[in-house]
Amino acid sequence: MAAISRSRRSTAGFAFIAGGALILIALLLGFAGVGVFGSWLTVIAYLAIGVGFLIVAIASVANVIARIALVVAAVGWLLIALGLAGLPLPAPLPLIAAIAAALGGVIGSIVLYTGKEITDRSAIAFIVTTIAAAIYLLLPAESIAAIAVLLVLVVGAGFLITGILFHWVQRSRR
């Protein structure tokens, strides 16, 4: 963890908290019939998650591979958000963005953990969350229809918990 700035990691935690909470709120509103997964809350959630990945990438100074992977993940999440917001993207770009977000997040989180830039519960939560997000982003909706709600719940709760742990670990070290 020594290589990641404390204040930046805490800031990334706030971005992940916002993203996870908004995903969970959008899910609840979807159940209530008020909104759907493609609602503006989901767009804002994905933007917050992209910003969180970008902040972690900027704060990660010890490992170039992690930084590149996290920037790729951030760009992927941001492009997905822009697509959900209604910005017309060329045909292959949404798929490329999903692959970038999924692989960049998983690779970046694992490299940060193996490089000891993040440790303990926050590292495990980050890895599990990025794996769940990768499954959600990469599998076709038809193939995960039965577990889609569960995956959205895991991804939203995962980013919320990861953000809390990122912030909590930093607060306790001050």
PyMOL commands that place a pseudoatom at each C-alpha (Angstrom):
pseudoatom trace, name=CA, resn=MET, resi=1, chain=A, elem=C, hetatm=0, pos=[0.000, 0.000, 0.000]
pseudoatom trace, name=CA, resn=ALA, resi=2, chain=A, elem=C, hetatm=0, pos=[2.938, 2.305, 0.481]
pseudoatom trace, name=CA, resn=ALA, resi=3, chain=A, elem=C, hetatm=0, pos=[2.937, 3.409, -3.134]
pseudoatom trace, name=CA, resn=ILE, resi=4, chain=A, elem=C, hetatm=0, pos=[-0.634, 4.707, -3.250]
pseudoatom trace, name=CA, resn=SER, resi=5, chain=A, elem=C, hetatm=0, pos=[-1.243, 8.180, -1.880]
pseudoatom trace, name=CA, resn=ARG, resi=6, chain=A, elem=C, hetatm=0, pos=[-3.530, 8.087, 1.120]
pseudoatom trace, name=CA, resn=SER, resi=7, chain=A, elem=C, hetatm=0, pos=[-5.703, 11.029, 0.148]
pseudoatom trace, name=CA, resn=ARG, resi=8, chain=A, elem=C, hetatm=0, pos=[-6.077, 9.819, -3.447]
pseudoatom trace, name=CA, resn=ARG, resi=9, chain=A, elem=C, hetatm=0, pos=[-7.015, 6.331, -2.354]
pseudoatom trace, name=CA, resn=SER, resi=10, chain=A, elem=C, hetatm=0, pos=[-9.584, 7.793, -0.005]
pseudoatom trace, name=CA, resn=THR, resi=11, chain=A, elem=C, hetatm=0, pos=[-10.937, 9.959, -2.836]
pseudoatom trace, name=CA, resn=ALA, resi=12, chain=A, elem=C, hetatm=0, pos=[-11.167, 6.897, -5.086]
pseudoatom trace, name=CA, resn=GLY, resi=13, chain=A, elem=C, hetatm=0, pos=[-13.049, 5.240, -2.234]
pseudoatom trace, name=CA, resn=PHE, resi=14, chain=A, elem=C, hetatm=0, pos=[-15.623, 8.034, -2.289]
pseudoatom trace, name=CA, resn=ALA, resi=15, chain=A, elem=C, hetatm=0, pos=[-16.044, 7.606, -6.065]
pseudoatom trace, name=CA, resn=PHE, resi=16, chain=A, elem=C, hetatm=0, pos=[-16.556, 3.854, -5.663]
pseudoatom trace, name=CA, resn=ILE, resi=17, chain=A, elem=C, hetatm=0, pos=[-19.006, 4.442, -2.787]
pseudoatom trace, name=CA, resn=ALA, resi=18, chain=A, elem=C, hetatm=0, pos=[-21.023, 6.812, -4.975]
pseudoatom trace, name=CA, resn=GLY, resi=19, chain=A, elem=C, hetatm=0, pos=[-20.969, 4.411, -7.925]
pseudoatom trace, name=CA, resn=GLY, resi=20, chain=A, elem=C, hetatm=0, pos=[-21.949, 1.378, -5.861]
pseudoatom trace, name=CA, resn=ALA, resi=21, chain=A, elem=C, hetatm=0, pos=[-24.698, 3.218, -3.999]
pseudoatom trace, name=CA, resn=LEU, resi=22, chain=A, elem=C, hetatm=0, pos=[-26.161, 4.582, -7.246]
pseudoatom trace, name=CA, resn=ILE, resi=23, chain=A, elem=C, hetatm=0, pos=[-26.170, 1.119, -8.823]
pseudoatom trace, name=CA, resn=LEU, resi=24, chain=A, elem=C, hetatm=0, pos=[-28.062, -0.236, -5.810]
pseudoatom trace, name=CA, resn=ILE, resi=25, chain=A, elem=C, hetatm=0, pos=[-30.526, 2.679, -5.864]
pseudoatom trace, name=CA, resn=ALA, resi=26, chain=A, elem=C, hetatm=0, pos=[-31.108, 2.171, -9.608]
pseudoatom trace, name=CA, resn=LEU, resi=27, chain=A, elem=C, hetatm=0, pos=[-31.730, -1.525, -8.927]
pseudoatom trace, name=CA, resn=LEU, resi=28, chain=A, elem=C, hetatm=0, pos=[-34.279, -0.717, -6.210]
pseudoatom trace, name=CA, resn=LEU, resi=29, chain=A, elem=C, hetatm=0, pos=[-35.987, 1.860, -8.429]
pseudoatom trace, name=CA, resn=GLY, resi=30, chain=A, elem=C, hetatm=0, pos=[-36.143, -0.738, -11.187]
pseudoatom trace, name=CA, resn=PHE, resi=31, chain=A, elem=C, hetatm=0, pos=[-37.974, -3.098, -8.838]
pseudoatom trace, name=CA, resn=ALA, resi=32, chain=A, elem=C, hetatm=0, pos=[-40.353, -0.298, -7.914]
pseudoatom trace, name=CA, resn=GLY, resi=33, chain=A, elem=C, hetatm=0, pos=[-41.058, 0.374, -11.570]
pseudoatom trace, name=CA, resn=VAL, resi=34, chain=A, elem=C, hetatm=0, pos=[-39.615, 3.888, -11.365]
pseudoatom trace, name=CA, resn=GLY, resi=35, chain=A, elem=C, hetatm=0, pos=[-36.509, 3.334, -13.470]
pseudoatom trace, name=CA, resn=VAL, resi=36, chain=A, elem=C, hetatm=0, pos=[-34.542, 0.779, -15.411]
pseudoatom trace, name=CA, resn=PHE, resi=37, chain=A, elem=C, hetatm=0, pos=[-30.881, -0.289, -15.395]
pseudoatom trace, name=CA, resn=GLY, resi=38, chain=A, elem=C, hetatm=0, pos=[-30.151, 2.162, -18.217]
pseudoatom trace, name=CA, resn=SER, resi=39, chain=A, elem=C, hetatm=0, pos=[-31.459, 5.088, -16.199]
pseudoatom trace, name=CA, resn=TRP, resi=40, chain=A, elem=C, hetatm=0, pos=[-29.561, 8.262, -15.532]
pseudoatom trace, name=CA, resn=LEU, resi=41, chain=A, elem=C, hetatm=0, pos=[-28.562, 6.890, -12.102]
pseudoatom trace, name=CA, resn=THR, resi=42, chain=A, elem=C, hetatm=0, pos=[-26.725, 4.049, -13.794]
pseudoatom trace, name=CA, resn=VAL, resi=43, chain=A, elem=C, hetatm=0, pos=[-24.991, 6.503, -16.118]
pseudoatom trace, name=CA, resn=ILE, resi=44, chain=A, elem=C, hetatm=0, pos=[-23.814, 8.578, -13.150]
pseudoatom trace, name=CA, resn=ALA, resi=45, chain=A, elem=C, hetatm=0, pos=[-22.794, 5.397, -11.293]
pseudoatom trace, name=CA, resn=TYR, resi=46, chain=A, elem=C, hetatm=0, pos=[-20.653, 4.215, -14.205]
pseudoatom trace, name=CA, resn=LEU, resi=47, chain=A, elem=C, hetatm=0, pos=[-19.089, 7.680, -14.510]
pseudoatom trace, name=CA, resn=ALA, resi=48, chain=A, elem=C, hetatm=0, pos=[-18.230, 7.590, -10.799]
pseudoatom trace, name=CA, resn=ILE, resi=49, chain=A, elem=C, hetatm=0, pos=[-16.727, 4.111, -11.122]
pseudoatom trace, name=CA, resn=GLY, resi=50, chain=A, elem=C, hetatm=0, pos=[-14.661, 5.254, -14.112]
pseudoatom trace, name=CA, resn=VAL, resi=51, chain=A, elem=C, hetatm=0, pos=[-13.418, 8.247, -12.131]
pseudoatom trace, name=CA, resn=GLY, resi=52, chain=A, elem=C, hetatm=0, pos=[-12.583, 5.950, -9.210]
pseudoatom trace, name=CA, resn=PHE, resi=53, chain=A, elem=C, hetatm=0, pos=[-10.472, 3.716, -11.447]
pseudoatom trace, name=CA, resn=LEU, resi=54, chain=A, elem=C, hetatm=0, pos=[-8.748, 6.786, -12.880]
pseudoatom trace, name=CA, resn=ILE, resi=55, chain=A, elem=C, hetatm=0, pos=[-7.920, 8.135, -9.419]
pseudoatom trace, name=CA, resn=VAL, resi=56, chain=A, elem=C, hetatm=0, pos=[-6.508, 4.768, -8.328]
pseudoatom trace, name=CA, resn=ALA, resi=57, chain=A, elem=C, hetatm=0, pos=[-4.447, 4.688, -11.544]
pseudoatom trace, name=CA, resn=ILE, resi=58, chain=A, elem=C, hetatm=0, pos=[-3.062, 8.165, -10.925]
pseudoatom trace, name=CA, resn=ALA, resi=59, chain=A, elem=C, hetatm=0, pos=[-2.300, 7.307, -7.304]
pseudoatom trace, name=CA, resn=SER, resi=60, chain=A, elem=C, hetatm=0, pos=[-0.551, 4.052, -8.240]
pseudoatom trace, name=CA, resn=VAL, resi=61, chain=A, elem=C, hetatm=0, pos=[3.046, 5.067, -8.740]
pseudoatom trace, name=CA, resn=ALA, resi=62, chain=A, elem=C, hetatm=0, pos=[4.928, 1.821, -8.169]
pseudoatom trace, name=CA, resn=ASN, resi=63, chain=A, elem=C, hetatm=0, pos=[3.620, -0.357, -10.969]
pseudoatom trace, name=CA, resn=VAL, resi=64, chain=A, elem=C, hetatm=0, pos=[3.277, 0.747, -14.588]
pseudoatom trace, name=CA, resn=ILE, resi=65, chain=A, elem=C, hetatm=0, pos=[1.271, -2.349, -15.583]
pseudoatom trace, name=CA, resn=ALA, resi=66, chain=A, elem=C, hetatm=0, pos=[-1.308, -1.623, -12.875]
pseudoatom trace, name=CA, resn=ARG, resi=67, chain=A, elem=C, hetatm=0, pos=[-1.505, 2.014, -13.916]
pseudoatom trace, name=CA, resn=ILE, resi=68, chain=A, elem=C, hetatm=0, pos=[-2.079, 1.129, -17.573]
pseudoatom trace, name=CA, resn=ALA, resi=69, chain=A, elem=C, hetatm=0, pos=[-4.681, -1.524, -16.719]
pseudoatom trace, name=CA, resn=LEU, resi=70, chain=A, elem=C, hetatm=0, pos=[-6.553, 0.839, -14.412]
pseudoatom trace, name=CA, resn=VAL, resi=71, chain=A, elem=C, hetatm=0, pos=[-6.564, 3.641, -17.001]
pseudoatom trace, name=CA, resn=VAL, resi=72, chain=A, elem=C, hetatm=0, pos=[-7.922, 1.156, -19.550]
pseudoatom trace, name=CA, resn=ALA, resi=73, chain=A, elem=C, hetatm=0, pos=[-10.636, 0.162, -17.046]
pseudoatom trace, name=CA, resn=ALA, resi=74, chain=A, elem=C, hetatm=0, pos=[-11.490, 3.818, -16.400]
pseudoatom trace, name=CA, resn=VAL, resi=75, chain=A, elem=C, hetatm=0, pos=[-11.802, 4.575, -20.123]
pseudoatom trace, name=CA, resn=GLY, resi=76, chain=A, elem=C, hetatm=0, pos=[-13.972, 1.472, -20.564]
pseudoatom trace, name=CA, resn=TRP, resi=77, chain=A, elem=C, hetatm=0, pos=[-16.369, 2.454, -17.757]
pseudoatom trace, name=CA, resn=LEU, resi=78, chain=A, elem=C, hetatm=0, pos=[-16.556, 6.037, -19.018]
pseudoatom trace, name=CA, resn=LEU, resi=79, chain=A, elem=C, hetatm=0, pos=[-17.329, 4.911, -22.575]
pseudoatom trace, name=CA, resn=ILE, resi=80, chain=A, elem=C, hetatm=0, pos=[-20.019, 2.533, -21.318]
pseudoatom trace, name=CA, resn=ALA, resi=81, chain=A, elem=C, hetatm=0, pos=[-21.566, 5.430, -19.381]
pseudoatom trace, name=CA, resn=LEU, resi=82, chain=A, elem=C, hetatm=0, pos=[-21.517, 7.651, -22.454]
pseudoatom trace, name=CA, resn=GLY, resi=83, chain=A, elem=C, hetatm=0, pos=[-23.212, 4.930, -24.472]
pseudoatom trace, name=CA, resn=LEU, resi=84, chain=A, elem=C, hetatm=0, pos=[-25.923, 4.526, -21.830]
pseudoatom trace, name=CA, resn=ALA, resi=85, chain=A, elem=C, hetatm=0, pos=[-26.388, 8.299, -21.817]
pseudoatom trace, name=CA, resn=GLY, resi=86, chain=A, elem=C, hetatm=0, pos=[-27.380, 8.135, -25.459]
pseudoatom trace, name=CA, resn=LEU, resi=87, chain=A, elem=C, hetatm=0, pos=[-24.174, 9.209, -27.153]
pseudoatom trace, name=CA, resn=PRO, resi=88, chain=A, elem=C, hetatm=0, pos=[-24.056, 7.342, -30.462]
pseudoatom trace, name=CA, resn=LEU, resi=89, chain=A, elem=C, hetatm=0, pos=[-20.940, 5.171, -30.424]
pseudoatom trace, name=CA, resn=PRO, resi=90, chain=A, elem=C, hetatm=0, pos=[-19.601, 3.302, -33.476]
pseudoatom trace, name=CA, resn=ALA, resi=91, chain=A, elem=C, hetatm=0, pos=[-20.688, -0.347, -33.601]
pseudoatom trace, name=CA, resn=PRO, resi=92, chain=A, elem=C, hetatm=0, pos=[-17.649, -2.117, -32.114]
pseudoatom trace, name=CA, resn=LEU, resi=93, chain=A, elem=C, hetatm=0, pos=[-16.927, 0.545, -29.467]
pseudoatom trace, name=CA, resn=PRO, resi=94, chain=A, elem=C, hetatm=0, pos=[-19.437, -0.616, -26.796]
pseudoatom trace, name=CA, resn=LEU, resi=95, chain=A, elem=C, hetatm=0, pos=[-18.019, -4.148, -26.935]
pseudoatom trace, name=CA, resn=ILE, resi=96, chain=A, elem=C, hetatm=0, pos=[-14.450, -2.837, -26.830]
pseudoatom trace, name=CA, resn=ALA, resi=97, chain=A, elem=C, hetatm=0, pos=[-15.376, -0.598, -23.891]
pseudoatom trace, name=CA, resn=ALA, resi=98, chain=A, elem=C, hetatm=0, pos=[-16.878, -3.563, -21.994]
pseudoatom trace, name=CA, resn=ILE, resi=99, chain=A, elem=C, hetatm=0, pos=[-13.774, -5.663, -22.626]
pseudoatom trace, name=CA, resn=ALA, resi=100, chain=A, elem=C, hetatm=0, pos=[-11.511, -2.774, -21.561]
pseudoatom trace, name=CA, resn=ALA, resi=101, chain=A, elem=C, hetatm=0, pos=[-13.493, -2.134, -18.379]
pseudoatom trace, name=CA, resn=ALA, resi=102, chain=A, elem=C, hetatm=0, pos=[-13.605, -5.828, -17.477]
pseudoatom trace, name=CA, resn=LEU, resi=103, chain=A, elem=C, hetatm=0, pos=[-10.038, -6.857, -18.225]
pseudoatom trace, name=CA, resn=GLY, resi=104, chain=A, elem=C, hetatm=0, pos=[-8.473, -3.584, -17.120]
pseudoatom trace, name=CA, resn=GLY, resi=105, chain=A, elem=C, hetatm=0, pos=[-10.260, -3.759, -13.777]
pseudoatom trace, name=CA, resn=VAL, resi=106, chain=A, elem=C, hetatm=0, pos=[-9.418, -7.394, -13.072]
pseudoatom trace, name=CA, resn=ILE, resi=107, chain=A, elem=C, hetatm=0, pos=[-5.795, -7.135, -14.181]
pseudoatom trace, name=CA, resn=GLY, resi=108, chain=A, elem=C, hetatm=0, pos=[-5.277, -3.808, -12.408]
pseudoatom trace, name=CA, resn=SER, resi=109, chain=A, elem=C, hetatm=0, pos=[-6.749, -5.006, -9.115]
pseudoatom trace, name=CA, resn=ILE, resi=110, chain=A, elem=C, hetatm=0, pos=[-4.721, -8.228, -9.136]
pseudoatom trace, name=CA, resn=VAL, resi=111, chain=A, elem=C, hetatm=0, pos=[-1.479, -6.432, -10.021]
pseudoatom trace, name=CA, resn=LEU, resi=112, chain=A, elem=C, hetatm=0, pos=[-2.069, -3.871, -7.253]
pseudoatom trace, name=CA, resn=TYR, resi=113, chain=A, elem=C, hetatm=0, pos=[-2.587, -6.708, -4.778]
pseudoatom trace, name=CA, resn=THR, resi=114, chain=A, elem=C, hetatm=0, pos=[0.441, -8.736, -5.886]
pseudoatom trace, name=CA, resn=GLY, resi=115, chain=A, elem=C, hetatm=0, pos=[2.553, -5.580, -5.855]
pseudoatom trace, name=CA, resn=LYS, resi=116, chain=A, elem=C, hetatm=0, pos=[1.411, -4.876, -2.273]
pseudoatom trace, name=CA, resn=GLU, resi=117, chain=A, elem=C, hetatm=0, pos=[-0.010, -1.471, -3.222]
pseudoatom trace, name=CA, resn=ILE, resi=118, chain=A, elem=C, hetatm=0, pos=[-3.333, -2.493, -1.705]
pseudoatom trace, name=CA, resn=THR, resi=119, chain=A, elem=C, hetatm=0, pos=[-3.653, -5.129, 0.983]
pseudoatom trace, name=CA, resn=ASP, resi=120, chain=A, elem=C, hetatm=0, pos=[-6.045, -6.758, 3.378]
pseudoatom trace, name=CA, resn=ARG, resi=121, chain=A, elem=C, hetatm=0, pos=[-9.807, -6.705, 2.971]
pseudoatom trace, name=CA, resn=SER, resi=122, chain=A, elem=C, hetatm=0, pos=[-9.833, -3.777, 0.549]
pseudoatom trace, name=CA, resn=ALA, resi=123, chain=A, elem=C, hetatm=0, pos=[-7.690, -5.725, -1.921]
pseudoatom trace, name=CA, resn=ILE, resi=124, chain=A, elem=C, hetatm=0, pos=[-9.880, -8.822, -1.755]
pseudoatom trace, name=CA, resn=ALA, resi=125, chain=A, elem=C, hetatm=0, pos=[-13.050, -6.734, -2.074]
pseudoatom trace, name=CA, resn=PHE, resi=126, chain=A, elem=C, hetatm=0, pos=[-11.565, -4.893, -5.066]
pseudoatom trace, name=CA, resn=ILE, resi=127, chain=A, elem=C, hetatm=0, pos=[-10.582, -8.125, -6.827]
pseudoatom trace, name=CA, resn=VAL, resi=128, chain=A, elem=C, hetatm=0, pos=[-13.936, -9.847, -6.192]
pseudoatom trace, name=CA, resn=THR, resi=129, chain=A, elem=C, hetatm=0, pos=[-15.836, -6.736, -7.321]
pseudoatom trace, name=CA, resn=THR, resi=130, chain=A, elem=C, hetatm=0, pos=[-13.859, -6.399, -10.554]
pseudoatom trace, name=CA, resn=ILE, resi=131, chain=A, elem=C, hetatm=0, pos=[-14.372, -10.094, -11.327]
pseudoatom trace, name=CA, resn=ALA, resi=132, chain=A, elem=C, hetatm=0, pos=[-18.134, -9.791, -10.737]
pseudoatom trace, name=CA, resn=ALA, resi=133, chain=A, elem=C, hetatm=0, pos=[-18.216, -6.644, -12.883]
pseudoatom trace, name=CA, resn=ALA, resi=134, chain=A, elem=C, hetatm=0, pos=[-16.281, -8.452, -15.630]
pseudoatom trace, name=CA, resn=ILE, resi=135, chain=A, elem=C, hetatm=0, pos=[-18.812, -11.285, -15.636]
pseudoatom trace, name=CA, resn=TYR, resi=136, chain=A, elem=C, hetatm=0, pos=[-21.664, -8.787, -15.777]
pseudoatom trace, name=CA, resn=LEU, resi=137, chain=A, elem=C, hetatm=0, pos=[-20.080, -6.712, -18.559]
pseudoatom trace, name=CA, resn=LEU, resi=138, chain=A, elem=C, hetatm=0, pos=[-18.863, -9.555, -20.767]
pseudoatom trace, name=CA, resn=LEU, resi=139, chain=A, elem=C, hetatm=0, pos=[-21.590, -12.178, -20.689]
pseudoatom trace, name=CA, resn=PRO, resi=140, chain=A, elem=C, hetatm=0, pos=[-24.558, -11.633, -22.990]
pseudoatom trace, name=CA, resn=ALA, resi=141, chain=A, elem=C, hetatm=0, pos=[-27.734, -10.588, -21.178]
pseudoatom trace, name=CA, resn=GLU, resi=142, chain=A, elem=C, hetatm=0, pos=[-29.535, -13.712, -22.394]
pseudoatom trace, name=CA, resn=SER, resi=143, chain=A, elem=C, hetatm=0, pos=[-26.994, -16.014, -20.785]
pseudoatom trace, name=CA, resn=ILE, resi=144, chain=A, elem=C, hetatm=0, pos=[-27.139, -14.321, -17.386]
pseudoatom trace, name=CA, resn=ALA, resi=145, chain=A, elem=C, hetatm=0, pos=[-30.843, -13.457, -17.317]
pseudoatom trace, name=CA, resn=ALA, resi=146, chain=A, elem=C, hetatm=0, pos=[-31.474, -15.717, -14.341]
pseudoatom trace, name=CA, resn=ILE, resi=147, chain=A, elem=C, hetatm=0, pos=[-28.680, -14.199, -12.270]
pseudoatom trace, name=CA, resn=ALA, resi=148, chain=A, elem=C, hetatm=0, pos=[-28.538, -10.665, -13.725]
pseudoatom trace, name=CA, resn=VAL, resi=149, chain=A, elem=C, hetatm=0, pos=[-30.162, -9.062, -10.700]
pseudoatom trace, name=CA, resn=LEU, resi=150, chain=A, elem=C, hetatm=0, pos=[-27.830, -10.952, -8.378]
pseudoatom trace, name=CA, resn=LEU, resi=151, chain=A, elem=C, hetatm=0, pos=[-24.799, -9.832, -10.409]
pseudoatom trace, name=CA, resn=VAL, resi=152, chain=A, elem=C, hetatm=0, pos=[-25.949, -6.201, -10.373]
pseudoatom trace, name=CA, resn=LEU, resi=153, chain=A, elem=C, hetatm=0, pos=[-26.446, -6.479, -6.614]
pseudoatom trace, name=CA, resn=VAL, resi=154, chain=A, elem=C, hetatm=0, pos=[-22.970, -7.979, -6.143]
pseudoatom trace, name=CA, resn=VAL, resi=155, chain=A, elem=C, hetatm=0, pos=[-21.333, -5.337, -8.364]
pseudoatom trace, name=CA, resn=GLY, resi=156, chain=A, elem=C, hetatm=0, pos=[-23.133, -2.447, -6.655]
pseudoatom trace, name=CA, resn=ALA, resi=157, chain=A, elem=C, hetatm=0, pos=[-22.481, -3.763, -3.158]
pseudoatom trace, name=CA, resn=GLY, resi=158, chain=A, elem=C, hetatm=0, pos=[-18.920, -4.662, -4.123]
pseudoatom trace, name=CA, resn=PHE, resi=159, chain=A, elem=C, hetatm=0, pos=[-18.045, -1.155, -5.270]
pseudoatom trace, name=CA, resn=LEU, resi=160, chain=A, elem=C, hetatm=0, pos=[-19.773, 0.275, -2.191]
pseudoatom trace, name=CA, resn=ILE, resi=161, chain=A, elem=C, hetatm=0, pos=[-17.823, -2.012, 0.167]
pseudoatom trace, name=CA, resn=THR, resi=162, chain=A, elem=C, hetatm=0, pos=[-14.553, -1.505, -1.710]
pseudoatom trace, name=CA, resn=GLY, resi=163, chain=A, elem=C, hetatm=0, pos=[-14.992, 2.255, -1.493]
pseudoatom trace, name=CA, resn=ILE, resi=164, chain=A, elem=C, hetatm=0, pos=[-15.756, 2.106, 2.215]
pseudoatom trace, name=CA, resn=LEU, resi=165, chain=A, elem=C, hetatm=0, pos=[-12.696, -0.085, 2.820]
pseudoatom trace, name=CA, resn=PHE, resi=166, chain=A, elem=C, hetatm=0, pos=[-10.454, 2.170, 0.709]
pseudoatom trace, name=CA, resn=HIS, resi=167, chain=A, elem=C, hetatm=0, pos=[-11.592, 5.184, 2.721]
pseudoatom trace, name=CA, resn=TRP, resi=168, chain=A, elem=C, hetatm=0, pos=[-11.703, 3.400, 6.084]
pseudoatom trace, name=CA, resn=VAL, resi=169, chain=A, elem=C, hetatm=0, pos=[-8.182, 1.958, 5.766]
pseudoatom trace, name=CA, resn=GLN, resi=170, chain=A, elem=C, hetatm=0, pos=[-6.831, 5.392, 4.952]
pseudoatom trace, name=CA, resn=ARG, resi=171, chain=A, elem=C, hetatm=0, pos=[-8.737, 7.098, 7.762]
pseudoatom trace, name=CA, resn=SER, resi=172, chain=A, elem=C, hetatm=0, pos=[-7.434, 4.589, 10.307]
pseudoatom trace, name=CA, resn=ARG, resi=173, chain=A, elem=C, hetatm=0, pos=[-3.803, 5.148, 9.206]
pseudoatom trace, name=CA, resn=ARG, resi=174, chain=A, elem=C, hetatm=0, pos=[-3.842, 8.915, 9.762]
for i in range(1, 174): cmd.bond("trace and resi %d" % i, "trace and resi %d" % (i + 1))
show_as sticks, trace
zoom trace
